[in-house]
Amino acid sequence: MTGAGAPGGPGIIRCLKKDERIELTVCDTNEDASGRFLNKQFFKAMPASDAGFADFLLKKCIELKIDILFPLVTRELFELAAKKPLFEKNGIRVIVSDEEALNIANDKSKLHLHLAANNILTPKFKIAQTLDELDAAFTALDYPRKKLCIKPSVSNGSRGVRIVDPAADEYDLLFNQKPNSLYTTKEDLFRILKGRNFPELLVAEFLPGEEYTIDTLMNNGKPRLIVPRIRTKMNGGISVAGEIVKNEEIISYIDKIANTISMHGPIGYQVKKADDGVFKILEINPRIQGTSVSLTGAGVNLPLLAVLQEAGIEFEIPEVKWGTKFVRFYDEVYY
């Protein structure tokens, strides 16, 4: 398992260690990653951005007689998907989707275009690469009568995401909101971007309602498990409290989306309720999510199911204990 120090790493390690058949080795680019001290076998990894990352990991997997590679880090996915046949040639299974699916899932603009082409509901959206296109997108999406959300087509961890609200009050943002407030105005946004190169942006209607995260287990494009959970409290973009909810509307919606993209392994989705009361897609996380371990309280050990599926071991899809609530907390490990 890579990403032993990722926010969800320690919890996923605990989930995998529940099955005595698994001999787990973890790695991370940080020698002091929290997961290092929760598992006996550890090695320091090469960053995914470095040339030779996938070859380095393949060599370590061969050396350590690894059967299954479970990546947790988004930046690793494309490198491993490209080398997946080489890993398999050496008897190593990689829990990752193919490159074509990743290109759609990891790019918010491509995802929205793909879903629209398949007649699947999305937020109203436009794509902009210049200030003129951005201005036209604001007009087309009825700004300033309606709030908008902008986000880079490719980004992680809410980087570049802003809610553009004509009523945003700079005094209120300064004294009453935390420094990481998502709100801005069109004037401030254009002032920042003027004269500078900026990444392609997805401009979409603002979805004001409840936000759900959906954990799925995909088997080469076919969903085997779809479990929604409402996010009742967030901290730094990570769910710290929520409830496992059997929302049939969301389950049906995600099933339609999942069947159009050939994803594989544990895949995360996020949806939010629009003004008209309908849930619409926010994004896809093409890997296991850090908070997926919260499902264990509802009887679903998603990391373990993903490994068993990759190993070709038959298992029954567990009964979900709907209505289970959870809170997450910080913990320490000493060394």
Secondary structure, DSSP 8 states (H G I E B T S, - for coil): ---TTSTTHHHHHHHHTTSTT---EEEESSTT-GGGGGSSEEEE---TTSTTHHHHHHHHHHHTT-SEE----HHHHHHHHHTHHHHHHTT-EE----HHHHHHHT-HHHHHHHHHHTT-----EEEESSHHHHHHHHHHTTTTTS-EEEEESS-STTTT-EEE-TT--HHHHHHTS-TT--EE-HHHHHHHHTTS----EEEEE---S-EEEEEEEEETTEEEEEEEEEEEEEETTEEEEEEE---HHHHHHHHHHHTTS---EEEEEEEEE-TTS-EEEEEEESS--GGGGGGGGGT--HHHHHHHHHHT---------TT-EEE--------
